[in-house]
Amino acid sequence: MKKGRKTKIYRTFRLPSFAGGLPALAITVILTASLLLFGVGGTKLALISAGLAMPEGGIEYIKENSPSVKDKTETTENEAQASATVQSRNAPESEEKASETKKSFDITATPSDILAAMAEFESKHKSEKGDGKIVETKYGKANATNTYKNICVKNTTQTKSINIEKVLNEPIDLKTVDKSQPAVLIFHTHTTEGYEMLDRGFYTNSYTGRGEDKSRNMVRVGDEITKMLEKSGYKVIHDTEIHDRKYTGAYDHSKVNVEAYLKKYPSIQVVLDIHRDAISGDGFAYQPYIDIGGKEAAQIMIISGCDDGTLNMPNYMMNFHFACYFQQKLESDFPGLTRPILFDYRHYNQDLTSGSLLIEVGSHGNTLEQSQYSGQLIGKSLGELLISMKKG
């Protein structure tokens, strides 16, 4: 567990039944009035004077859920911004500002269902001891063979030369002109890949993270990318079919769907196969992560395959162009989010379009919370990149 990193899991509580039968309305009045007049301390006194006792964690719950009575010593920059947002809602707003407020949301907030899943997992696995260690790590330029400004590439071909500067000076044909038609296809060849539920510093052999629960496997990350792209105004096709019930042949299985979608929606320009990596050694698993905006995100790796003469990928350099542009945008927005682009003799169905990439979001040592956040960051940057290409 990283020092200073604690995920708060809140437990809801109910006011208990009292012998005196004090009506719930009276309790509510006491709570509300005392909160407004006296703060948390006054609330506790008011309850005691009424012959009531707060259930365990009740005062803490009020403190956590009432911005006006939070301890000032616990107020963070994010909380101050949230408080300012609450106050601004009470002031008159123009229709334009009201619309902007409605559209905005805290990208760093962990979804409630993930918090609930974490709490459930923690309650069931409290006594577990690890079978191996999870090692935190960060990948960057030191792991690259080619660098140019904020773009890093790991070229493992040994025969294909790369000139990143030249690539960036060449035009890229990815202009999504018609937003009324689907522009992006997201799918998952290894759909059942998943993550650790808690950042415990160790893993157990009994929990692999794999499964068909689409709220916890790769589909969840794809959902987050999709939501952010849709916020940018793009239509997205998200194929959530499970392709790896039989691991061997999974790429053949996903290819059938991709070809069908491309035929049905010729407007699709970008095709992303979203996976997670599996970086490990003897008795340990790596957790590539980076802090973005005060929250941990799983580092991502873009894979752009190339042809060795046998893979039938004549346009592979167009995919690589897109990979460089995309990494440049991601690193401009969120420095350190990406690992070096992997440029290697890989097929991965990237012959089907000129905007095809495989993206590894974290590894099996990362948590679902970290990876869900990375999905949002990917979608945000990609949406803005596509808009800039449309203007170009």
Secondary structure, DSSP 8 states (H G I E B T S, - for coil): --TT--------------TT---HHHHHHHHHHHHHHHHHHHHHHHHHHTT----TTHHHHHHHH-GGGS-GGG--HHHHHHHHHHHHHTS---HHHHHHHHH---TTS--HHHHHHHHHHHHHSTT---SEEEEEE---GGG-SEEETTEEEEE--SS----HHHHHTS--------TTSEEEEEE-TTTT---BSS--SEE-TT-----S-TTTSHHHHHHHHHHHHHHTT-EEEE------SSSTTHHHHHHHHHHHHHHH-TT--EEEEEEEE--EETTEEEEEEEEETTEEEE-EEEEEE---SSS--TTHHHHHHHHHHHHHHHHHHSTT-B--EEEES--TTTTS-TTEEEEEEEETTSBHHHHHHHHHHHHHHHHHHHHHHHH-
